[in-house]
Amino acid sequence: MGPPVIDPDHDPPLWCGSPLRNQRRLWTLWSRRRRLTLAGQFLILQLVVVAVVLTIVGLISVRQSNDSFASERGAQMRSVSEYLANLSVVRAQIDGPAPARSLAPAIDRAVGLSGATEITIADETGRALSSSDPRLIGEQVELGDSRVREGRAWVGTVDARGRRFVAAHAPIIDDSGELVGLAVAEERFPSFWARLTNAADELVLYLGAGAGLGIAGSWLLARLVRRRTRGLEPHEFATLADHREALLHSIREGVVAVGTDDRVTMINDSARSLLGLGTDVVGRRLDTLGLDRAVVDLLTAGSDSQDAVLLVGERVVVFNQRSASSRGQGIGAVTTMRDRTDLVAMQGQLSSNLSITDTLRAQTHEFANQLHTISGLVQLGEYDEVTSLVGVLTRRRAEITDAVTRRVSDAAVAALLIAKSSVAAEAGVTLTLTADSTLAALTPHTSADLTTIIGNLVDNAVDACKGVTDPAVTVALSDDADEVVLVVRDNGPGVPEPLRDVVFTRGFSTKPEQPGGRGIGLPLVRLICTQRGGSVTVAHDAGAVFVVHLPKEAA
């Protein structure tokens, strides 16, 4: 076929831009016009349906021809075998000195009467004594699953000498009632072509029915496809697909679809950017893309989830997932994702403020109790007791403050530890700063991050060891030129090994759900450490042990 001819009255102007671009446009247009139309595709489908129907009908006709041949000729072979078995000459000569010659006339008459392919008389063991085919004399007759040796006549099919036969077996019984031989009549099945020719009349009928069904099916399919596709042609499908791709990749939110086999079926540019993936993602399994285990588990969960927050690299990503189904069967899940790093950082700051508020509330409660005690003593006139109590309270507060400030030079961290001691005391927990702790003054940003970390870990530790005997929480601080090392211990039940990574996942908590959210403290600690290039780990040593390495910010 030659090059395409462009009709300026019907085709859009293509002669613009570079010659290479014009050539590509011409080839695209030509290729589209060479494609089969929807009607052409239906015609091919119709021909395929007719061919399949014809093949099936041919096989059915041949099968029916086989069954008919076996039924009709089997009855004839049975009559012949029983006729031979009942001949007196056969019963008399079967034990004679030359049965091959003496039984031949009876066999020839039986072949002439029945048209059988082969007729054989055998002894009781199945060895041929006389046959219409002399080559079979002395050979073992193929009996198949026949029960003729038990004295019962049998009709069926056998495979002998590389061919298939309709066979009938009849027992030869002497006057004393003993089995002395077998009468076997066989007729070979006709060839496949002969059977197909015999069924020609039926084939013509079935072919006509198949062609009619093919035409009707093609017409119905055309109507169905036209209704389902709203009258769109194939090139319009391609246009819609292009528009869909353009729309999908222009969405700011990340979108990823995962099939039931955990393979990515669709992903847009925003999702690739948020997850740090390349372009060769579609069709690959999620566990081969190098994503964090928590992200893979969420994307392959296949269940509905809302606002699940995970740390992906240095980004805090919010995931929303909906399961997808077609005709009542699940086909995977579609997950949307948004970058919420700044929002979660603000939420972390709010969490720190709430922690400070709780600390102030605990101190207020402690001071109120002390003031009530002093007020009662004044009303009772016990002024010496008032003086003694005030001295004790002043010394206790001074001891706590001195114990912290001698080891911690950063004012914000020291103030937080002093305030947390009041919170712990209110909960009946002893909070202790180790004697070897030391911390120099920090930059404002490092100090703010460290106070957030200490506040969350101490709160979790206090909650964890409530209810145990002599609950206690120990805080150890050390720093060098590059980083601050924080160790928070408690004597609670600890964190089981299978949960030591899960506890840092947003939403996970062993406590009852509280108003305002749950399971954000430890994820926030990991987020802060990760953003600074540090780390947080948890171990078990007579309770939970959290170890934080927080790099310092340059002054």
C-alpha positions as CSV (number, residue, x, y, z in Angstrom):
1,M,0.0,0.0,0.0
2,G,1.3,3.4,-0.9
3,P,1.6,6.5,1.2
4,P,-1.6,8.2,2.5
5,V,-3.3,10.9,0.5
6,I,-4.4,13.9,2.5
7,D,-7.7,15.4,1.6
8,P,-7.6,19.1,2.5
9,D,-11.4,19.3,2.5
10,H,-11.8,16.7,5.3
11,D,-8.5,16.3,7.1
12,P,-7.0,18.9,9.5
13,P,-4.0,20.8,8.4
14,L,-0.9,18.8,9.3
15,W,1.8,20.8,7.5
16,C,3.1,22.7,10.4
17,G,6.3,22.4,12.5
18,S,9.3,20.3,11.6
19,P,9.2,17.8,8.7
20,L,9.8,14.9,11.1
21,R,6.8,15.9,13.1
22,N,4.6,16.2,10.0
23,Q,5.8,12.7,8.9
24,R,4.8,11.3,12.4
25,R,1.4,12.9,12.2
26,L,0.8,11.4,8.7
27,W,1.8,8.0,9.8
28,T,-0.4,8.2,12.9
29,L,-3.4,9.2,10.7
30,W,-2.7,6.5,8.2
31,S,-2.4,3.8,10.9
32,R,-5.7,4.8,12.5
33,R,-7.4,4.5,9.1
34,R,-6.0,1.1,8.5
35,R,-7.4,-0.3,11.8
36,L,-10.5,-2.5,11.7
37,T,-13.7,-0.7,12.5
38,L,-16.0,-2.0,15.2
39,A,-18.2,-3.6,12.6
40,G,-15.2,-5.4,11.1
41,Q,-14.2,-6.7,14.4
42,F,-17.7,-8.1,14.9
43,L,-17.5,-9.8,11.5
44,I,-14.3,-11.5,12.4
45,L,-15.9,-12.5,15.7
46,Q,-18.9,-13.9,13.8
47,L,-16.6,-16.0,11.6
48,V,-14.7,-17.3,14.6
49,V,-18.0,-18.2,16.3
50,V,-19.2,-20.1,13.2
51,A,-15.9,-21.9,12.9
52,V,-16.0,-22.9,16.6
53,V,-19.6,-24.1,16.2
54,L,-18.8,-26.1,13.1
55,T,-15.9,-27.8,14.9
56,I,-18.0,-28.6,17.9
57,V,-20.9,-29.9,15.7
58,G,-18.4,-32.0,13.7
59,L,-17.1,-33.6,16.8
60,I,-20.6,-34.1,18.2
61,S,-21.7,-35.7,14.9
62,V,-18.7,-38.0,14.7
63,R,-19.3,-39.0,18.3
64,Q,-23.0,-39.7,17.6
65,S,-21.9,-41.6,14.5
66,N,-19.6,-43.7,16.6
67,D,-22.3,-44.4,19.2
68,S,-24.8,-45.3,16.4
69,F,-22.3,-47.6,14.7
70,A,-21.4,-49.3,18.0
71,S,-25.1,-49.8,18.9
72,E,-26.2,-51.1,15.5
73,R,-23.2,-53.2,14.6
74,G,-22.8,-54.4,18.2
75,A,-26.2,-56.0,18.1
76,Q,-25.3,-57.7,14.8
77,M,-22.0,-59.0,16.1
78,R,-23.7,-60.4,19.2
79,S,-26.2,-62.3,17.1
80,V,-23.3,-63.8,15.0
81,S,-21.2,-64.7,18.0
82,E,-24.2,-66.4,19.7
83,Y,-25.1,-68.2,16.4
84,L,-21.6,-69.6,16.2
85,A,-21.5,-70.6,19.8
86,N,-24.8,-72.6,19.4
87,L,-23.8,-74.5,16.3
88,S,-23.4,-78.2,17.1
89,V,-20.6,-78.6,14.6
90,V,-18.6,-75.9,16.4
91,R,-19.2,-77.5,19.8
92,A,-18.2,-80.9,18.4
93,Q,-15.1,-79.9,16.5
94,I,-13.6,-77.3,18.9
95,D,-11.8,-80.1,20.7
96,G,-11.0,-82.0,17.5
97,P,-7.5,-82.7,16.1
98,A,-7.7,-79.9,13.4
99,P,-10.1,-77.2,14.6
100,A,-8.6,-74.5,12.2
101,R,-9.8,-76.5,9.2
102,S,-12.9,-78.1,10.6
103,L,-14.3,-74.8,12.0
104,A,-13.5,-72.7,8.9
105,P,-16.8,-73.5,6.9
106,A,-18.9,-72.3,9.9
107,I,-16.8,-69.1,10.2
108,D,-17.1,-68.3,6.5
109,R,-20.9,-68.7,6.6
110,A,-21.0,-66.3,9.6
111,V,-18.8,-63.7,7.9
112,G,-21.0,-63.9,4.8
113,L,-24.2,-63.5,6.8
114,S,-23.0,-60.6,9.0
115,G,-20.4,-58.8,7.1
116,A,-18.1,-58.9,10.1
117,T,-14.5,-57.8,9.7
118,E,-13.1,-60.8,11.6
119,I,-14.7,-63.8,13.3
120,T,-12.6,-66.0,15.6
121,I,-13.2,-69.2,17.6
122,A,-10.9,-69.5,20.6
123,D,-10.4,-72.0,23.4
124,E,-11.5,-71.2,26.9
125,T,-8.2,-69.4,27.6
126,G,-8.7,-67.0,24.7
127,R,-6.2,-68.5,22.3
128,A,-7.5,-68.4,18.7
129,L,-8.2,-71.9,17.2
130,S,-9.8,-70.8,13.9
131,S,-10.3,-67.4,12.4
132,S,-11.4,-65.6,9.2
133,D,-7.9,-64.1,9.3
134,P,-5.5,-67.1,9.3
135,R,-2.7,-64.9,10.8
136,L,-4.6,-64.7,14.1
137,I,-4.6,-68.5,14.7
138,G,-2.6,-69.3,17.8
139,E,-2.7,-65.6,18.9
140,Q,-4.3,-64.5,22.1
141,V,-7.7,-62.8,21.4
142,E,-8.1,-59.3,22.9
143,L,-11.0,-59.6,25.4
144,G,-10.9,-56.2,27.0
145,D,-13.2,-56.1,30.0
146,S,-15.3,-58.9,28.7
147,R,-16.7,-61.5,31.2
148,V,-17.3,-64.2,28.6
149,R,-15.0,-66.6,30.5
150,E,-17.6,-66.5,33.3
151,G,-20.2,-67.8,30.8
152,R,-21.8,-64.4,29.9
153,A,-22.1,-62.9,26.5
154,W,-20.6,-59.4,26.1
155,V,-20.7,-56.6,23.6
156,G,-18.4,-53.5,23.6
157,T,-15.4,-51.9,22.0
158,V,-11.8,-53.2,22.0
159,D,-8.5,-51.9,20.7
160,A,-6.6,-54.7,18.9
161,R,-3.8,-54.7,16.4
162,G,-3.6,-50.9,16.3
163,R,-7.3,-50.5,15.4
164,R,-10.6,-50.1,17.1
165,F,-13.4,-52.7,16.8
166,V,-17.0,-53.3,17.8
167,A,-16.7,-56.8,19.4
168,A,-19.2,-59.4,20.7
169,H,-18.1,-62.4,22.7
170,A,-20.3,-65.5,23.3
171,P,-19.3,-68.5,25.5
172,I,-19.3,-72.0,23.8
173,I,-20.8,-74.5,26.3
174,D,-20.6,-78.3,25.7
175,D,-23.4,-80.7,26.6
176,S,-22.1,-81.2,30.1
177,G,-22.3,-77.4,30.8
178,E,-18.6,-76.8,30.7
179,L,-17.0,-73.8,29.0
180,V,-15.0,-75.2,26.1
181,G,-14.4,-72.1,23.9
182,L,-15.3,-68.6,22.9
183,A,-17.0,-67.2,19.8
184,V,-15.7,-63.7,18.9
185,A,-17.2,-61.5,16.2
186,E,-15.5,-58.1,15.4
187,E,-16.1,-55.2,13.0
188,R,-13.7,-52.4,12.6
189,F,-14.9,-48.8,13.1
190,P,-15.0,-46.8,9.8
191,S,-12.4,-44.0,9.3
192,F,-12.9,-40.5,10.5
193,W,-13.6,-39.1,7.1
194,A,-16.2,-41.9,6.4
195,R,-18.0,-41.0,9.7
196,L,-17.9,-37.3,8.8
197,T,-19.4,-38.0,5.4
198,N,-22.1,-40.1,6.9
199,A,-23.0,-37.2,9.2
200,A,-23.0,-34.6,6.3
201,D,-26.8,-34.1,6.5
202,E,-26.7,-33.2,10.1
203,L,-23.6,-31.1,9.6
204,V,-25.4,-28.9,7.1
205,L,-28.3,-28.4,9.6
206,Y,-25.9,-27.6,12.4
207,L,-23.8,-25.3,10.2
208,G,-26.9,-23.3,9.3
209,A,-27.9,-23.1,12.9
210,G,-24.3,-22.1,13.9
211,A,-24.2,-19.4,11.2
212,G,-27.6,-18.0,12.4
213,L,-26.4,-18.0,16.0
214,G,-23.2,-16.3,14.9
215,I,-25.0,-13.5,13.1
216,A,-27.5,-13.1,15.9
217,G,-24.7,-13.0,18.5
218,S,-22.8,-10.5,16.5
219,W,-25.8,-8.2,16.2
220,L,-26.6,-8.5,19.9
221,L,-23.0,-7.9,20.8
222,A,-22.9,-4.8,18.6
223,R,-25.9,-3.4,20.3
224,L,-24.6,-4.3,23.7
225,V,-21.2,-2.7,23.0
226,R,-22.8,0.4,21.5
227,R,-25.0,0.8,24.5
228,R,-22.2,0.2,27.0
229,T,-19.8,2.5,25.2
230,R,-22.5,5.1,24.5
231,G,-21.9,5.0,20.8
232,L,-18.1,5.8,21.0
233,E,-15.7,4.4,18.4
234,P,-12.3,3.0,19.2
235,H,-10.4,6.2,18.4
236,E,-12.7,8.0,20.8
237,F,-11.8,5.5,23.5
238,A,-8.2,6.4,23.0
239,T,-9.0,10.1,23.3
240,L,-10.8,9.4,26.6
241,A,-7.9,7.4,27.9
242,D,-5.5,10.2,27.0
243,H,-7.7,12.7,28.8
244,R,-7.9,10.4,31.8
245,E,-4.1,10.1,32.0
246,A,-3.8,13.9,31.7
247,L,-6.3,14.5,34.4
248,L,-4.9,11.8,36.7
249,H,-1.4,13.1,36.5
250,S,-2.4,16.7,37.0
251,I,-4.0,16.0,40.4
252,R,-1.9,17.3,43.3
253,E,-2.9,14.5,45.6
254,G,-1.1,11.2,45.0
255,V,-3.2,8.3,43.7
256,V,-2.1,4.7,43.5
257,A,-4.1,1.6,42.7
258,V,-3.0,-1.9,43.8
259,G,-4.5,-5.2,42.6
260,T,-5.3,-8.2,44.6
261,D,-1.9,-9.7,43.7
262,D,-0.2,-6.7,45.4
263,R,1.0,-5.3,42.1
264,V,0.7,-1.6,41.2
265,T,-1.9,-1.1,38.5
266,M,-1.9,2.7,38.3
267,I,0.1,5.5,39.9
268,N,0.2,9.2,39.2
269,D,3.2,11.6,39.3
270,S,2.3,13.0,42.7
271,A,2.3,9.5,44.3
272,R,5.7,8.8,42.7
273,S,7.1,12.0,44.2
274,L,5.6,11.4,47.6
275,L,6.8,7.7,47.8
276,G,10.1,8.4,46.1
277,L,9.5,6.0,43.2
278,G,10.7,6.0,39.6
279,T,8.8,5.6,36.4
280,D,8.9,1.8,36.0
281,V,6.4,1.1,38.8
282,V,3.2,-0.2,37.1
283,G,3.0,-4.0,37.1
284,R,5.6,-4.5,39.8
285,R,4.9,-5.8,43.3
286,L,5.0,-3.3,46.1
287,D,7.5,-5.3,48.2
288,T,10.1,-4.9,45.4
289,L,9.9,-1.1,45.3
290,G,12.1,-0.4,48.4
291,L,9.2,1.1,50.4
292,D,9.0,0.9,54.2
293,R,7.2,-2.1,55.5
294,A,4.5,0.0,57.1
295,V,3.8,1.8,53.8
296,V,3.6,-1.6,52.0
297,D,1.3,-3.1,54.6
298,L,-1.1,-0.1,54.3
299,L,-1.2,0.0,50.5
300,T,-1.9,-3.8,50.4
301,A,-4.4,-3.9,53.2
302,G,-7.3,-3.7,50.8
303,S,-9.6,-2.2,53.5
304,D,-11.2,1.2,54.0
305,S,-9.0,3.5,56.1
306,Q,-9.0,7.3,56.7
307,D,-6.3,9.7,57.6
308,A,-3.6,7.1,58.3
309,V,-0.4,9.0,58.9
310,L,3.0,7.4,58.1
311,L,6.5,8.7,57.8
312,V,7.9,8.3,54.2
313,G,11.5,9.5,54.2
314,E,11.4,12.9,55.8
315,R,7.8,13.5,54.9
316,V,4.6,12.9,56.9
317,V,2.1,11.5,54.5
318,V,-1.6,11.1,55.2
319,F,-3.2,8.1,53.5
320,N,-6.9,7.4,52.7
321,Q,-7.8,4.0,51.2
322,R,-10.9,2.5,49.7
323,S,-11.3,-1.0,48.5
324,A,-12.4,-1.5,44.9
325,S,-14.7,-4.1,43.5
326,S,-16.3,-5.1,40.2
327,R,-19.5,-7.0,40.0
328,G,-19.3,-7.9,43.6
329,Q,-15.7,-9.2,43.5
330,G,-12.7,-7.3,45.0
331,I,-10.2,-6.1,42.4
332,G,-7.8,-4.3,44.8
333,A,-7.7,-0.9,46.5
334,V,-7.2,2.7,45.6
335,T,-5.2,4.9,47.9
336,T,-4.9,8.7,47.9
337,M,-2.1,10.5,49.8
338,R,-1.2,14.0,50.8
339,D,1.9,15.6,52.2
340,R,1.2,16.9,55.7
341,T,4.7,17.4,57.0
342,D,4.1,21.0,58.1
343,L,0.7,20.2,59.6
344,V,2.1,17.4,61.7
345,A,4.9,19.6,62.9
346,M,2.3,22.1,64.1
347,Q,0.4,19.3,65.7
348,G,3.6,18.3,67.5
349,Q,4.0,21.8,68.8
350,L,0.4,21.7,70.0
351,S,1.1,18.4,71.7
352,S,4.0,20.0,73.5
353,N,1.8,22.9,74.6
354,L,-0.8,20.5,75.8
355,S,1.9,18.6,77.8
356,I,3.0,21.9,79.3
357,T,-0.6,22.7,80.2
358,D,-1.0,19.3,81.9
359,T,2.2,20.0,83.8
360,L,1.0,23.4,85.0
361,R,-2.3,21.8,86.0
362,A,-0.5,19.2,88.1
363,Q,1.6,21.9,89.7
364,T,-1.5,24.0,90.4
365,H,-3.1,21.0,92.0
366,E,0.0,20.4,94.1
367,F,0.2,24.0,95.2
368,A,-3.5,24.1,96.0
369,N,-3.2,21.1,98.2
370,Q,-0.3,22.6,100.1
371,L,-2.1,26.0,100.5
372,H,-5.2,24.2,101.8
373,T,-3.0,22.4,104.4
374,I,-1.3,25.7,105.5
375,S,-4.7,27.4,105.7
376,G,-6.0,24.7,107.9
377,L,-3.0,24.9,110.2
378,V,-3.4,28.7,110.5
379,Q,-7.1,28.3,111.4
380,L,-6.1,25.9,114.1
381,G,-3.5,28.3,115.4
382,E,-0.6,25.8,114.8
383,Y,1.8,28.4,113.7
384,D,4.9,26.3,114.5
385,E,3.6,23.5,112.2
386,V,3.0,26.1,109.5
387,T,6.6,27.3,109.8
388,S,7.9,23.7,109.7
389,L,5.7,22.7,106.7
390,V,6.7,25.7,104.7
391,G,10.4,24.9,105.5
392,V,10.0,21.3,104.3
393,L,8.2,22.3,101.1
394,T,10.8,25.0,100.4
395,R,13.7,22.6,101.0
396,R,12.0,19.8,98.9
397,R,11.4,22.2,96.0
398,A,15.0,23.6,96.3
399,E,16.4,20.0,96.3
400,I,14.5,19.1,93.2
401,T,15.5,22.3,91.4
402,D,19.1,22.0,92.5
403,A,19.4,18.4,91.5
404,V,18.2,19.2,88.0
405,T,19.9,22.6,87.4
406,R,23.3,21.2,88.6
407,R,23.2,18.6,85.8
408,V,21.2,20.4,83.1
409,S,22.3,23.8,81.9
410,D,19.5,24.3,79.3
411,A,16.8,26.3,81.0
412,A,13.9,24.9,79.0
413,V,14.9,21.2,79.5
414,A,15.5,21.8,83.2
415,A,12.2,23.5,83.7
416,L,10.4,20.7,81.9
417,L,12.1,18.0,84.1
418,I,11.2,19.9,87.3
419,A,7.6,20.3,86.1
420,K,7.4,16.6,85.1
421,S,8.4,15.6,88.6
422,S,5.2,17.2,89.9
423,V,3.2,15.3,87.2
424,A,4.8,12.0,88.1
425,A,4.4,12.6,91.9
426,E,0.7,13.3,91.4
427,A,0.4,9.9,89.6
428,G,2.3,8.2,92.4
429,V,5.4,7.6,90.2
430,T,9.0,8.5,91.2
431,L,10.8,10.5,88.5
432,T,14.6,10.5,88.8
433,L,17.4,12.2,86.9
434,T,20.5,10.0,87.0
435,A,23.5,11.4,88.9
436,D,25.8,11.1,85.8
437,S,23.5,13.1,83.6
438,T,24.9,16.3,82.0
439,L,23.5,18.7,79.4
440,A,24.9,22.0,78.2
441,A,22.9,24.9,77.0
442,L,21.4,24.2,73.5
443,T,20.2,26.3,70.6
444,P,16.5,27.3,70.7
445,H,15.5,24.8,68.0
446,T,17.4,21.9,69.5
447,S,16.1,22.8,72.9
448,A,12.5,22.9,71.6
449,D,12.8,19.5,69.9
450,L,14.5,17.9,73.0
451,T,11.7,19.2,75.3
452,T,9.1,17.7,73.0
453,I,10.9,14.4,73.0
454,I,11.4,14.3,76.7
455,G,7.8,15.3,77.4
456,N,6.3,12.6,75.3
457,L,8.7,9.8,76.5
458,V,8.2,10.7,80.2
459,D,4.5,10.9,79.8
460,N,4.4,7.5,78.2
461,A,6.7,6.0,80.8
462,V,4.6,7.4,83.7
463,D,1.5,5.9,82.1
464,A,3.2,2.6,81.5
465,C,4.4,1.9,85.0
466,K,1.1,2.9,86.8
467,G,-0.3,0.0,88.7
468,V,3.1,-1.7,89.4
469,T,4.8,-2.0,92.7
470,D,7.1,1.1,93.4
471,P,6.6,2.7,90.0
472,A,9.6,4.6,88.9
473,V,10.9,6.4,85.8
474,T,14.6,7.3,85.3
475,V,15.9,9.9,82.8
476,A,19.6,10.0,81.7
477,L,21.0,12.8,79.6
478,S,24.4,13.1,78.1
479,D,25.8,15.2,75.3
480,D,29.0,15.8,73.3
481,A,29.9,18.1,70.5
482,D,27.6,16.5,68.0
483,E,24.6,15.0,69.6
484,V,22.5,14.6,72.7
485,V,21.8,11.1,74.0
486,L,18.6,10.6,76.0
487,V,17.6,7.4,77.8
488,V,14.2,7.0,79.5
489,R,13.5,3.9,81.6
490,D,10.5,2.6,83.4
491,N,9.7,-0.5,85.4
492,G,6.4,-1.1,83.7
493,P,5.5,-4.2,81.6
494,G,7.8,-3.1,78.7
495,V,7.1,-3.3,75.0
496,P,6.9,-6.8,73.4
497,E,9.4,-7.5,70.7
498,P,6.8,-7.8,67.9
499,L,5.5,-4.3,68.8
500,R,8.8,-2.4,69.0
501,D,8.5,-1.0,65.6
502,V,4.7,-0.7,65.5
503,V,4.6,1.6,68.6
504,F,6.1,4.3,66.4
505,T,3.2,4.1,64.0
506,R,0.6,6.9,64.0
507,G,-2.6,5.7,65.7
508,F,-1.1,2.8,67.6
509,S,-1.7,2.8,71.3
510,T,-2.1,0.3,74.1
511,K,-4.3,2.8,76.1
512,P,-8.0,3.3,75.6
513,E,-8.9,5.9,73.0
514,Q,-8.9,9.4,74.4
515,P,-10.7,12.4,73.0
516,G,-8.6,14.5,70.8
517,G,-6.6,11.7,69.2
518,R,-4.4,8.8,70.3
519,G,-1.0,7.3,69.4
520,I,0.8,10.4,68.2
521,G,3.5,10.8,70.9
522,L,6.0,8.2,69.8
523,P,5.5,8.8,66.0
524,L,6.2,12.5,66.7
525,V,9.4,11.5,68.6
526,R,10.5,9.4,65.6
527,L,9.6,12.2,63.2
528,I,11.7,14.7,65.0
529,C,14.7,12.4,65.3
530,T,14.5,11.4,61.7
531,Q,14.2,14.9,60.4
532,R,17.4,15.8,62.4
533,G,19.2,12.7,61.2
534,G,19.0,11.0,64.5
535,S,17.3,7.9,65.8
536,V,15.0,6.4,68.5
537,T,14.9,2.8,69.6
538,V,13.2,0.8,72.3
539,A,14.5,-2.2,74.2
540,H,13.5,-4.2,77.2
541,D,15.4,-4.3,80.5
542,A,13.0,-4.9,83.5
543,G,10.7,-2.5,81.6
544,A,10.8,-0.3,78.5
545,V,14.1,1.5,77.6
546,F,13.8,4.3,75.0
547,V,17.2,5.5,73.6
548,V,17.3,8.8,71.6
549,H,20.2,10.1,69.6
550,L,19.5,13.7,68.6
551,P,22.1,15.6,66.5
552,K,22.7,19.1,67.7
553,E,22.0,22.2,65.6
554,A,25.0,24.4,64.9
555,A,25.1,27.5,67.1
